[in-house]
């Protein structure tokens, strides 16, 4: 684990209580969202990096899965019997 500059910072408490957390884009660990550097991997972070943590792609994938399932069911139900 990377030693943070401020040893009195209560990162673990903040993470456990879900107080403004984000995911580090480098190591994928949950961190406090206004920290300038990830306490786990030591990479410097910007607020833009923390906002775009990949949730949009996950939502897009789920929507595409349901869309494909709906198209499959509609074509199966509307196809003539052989």
Residue pairs with C-beta under 8 A, 6 or more apart in sequence:
1 39
1 40
2 38
2 39
2 40
2 41
2 42
4 11
4 37
4 39
5 37
9 39
11 31
11 32
11 35
11 39
14 20
14 21
14 32
15 21
15 30
15 31
15 32
19 32
20 32
20 33
20 34
21 30
21 31
21 32
21 33
22 30
22 31
22 32
22 33
22 50
22 51
22 53
23 29
23 30
23 31
23 50
23 53
23 54
24 30
24 31
24 38
24 40
24 41
24 43
24 45
24 50
25 45
25 49
25 50
25 52
25 53
25 54
26 38
26 41
26 43
27 38
27 40
27 41
27 43
29 38
29 40
29 41
31 38
31 39
31 40
31 45
33 47
33 50
34 47
35 45
36 44
36 45
37 43
37 44
37 45
38 45
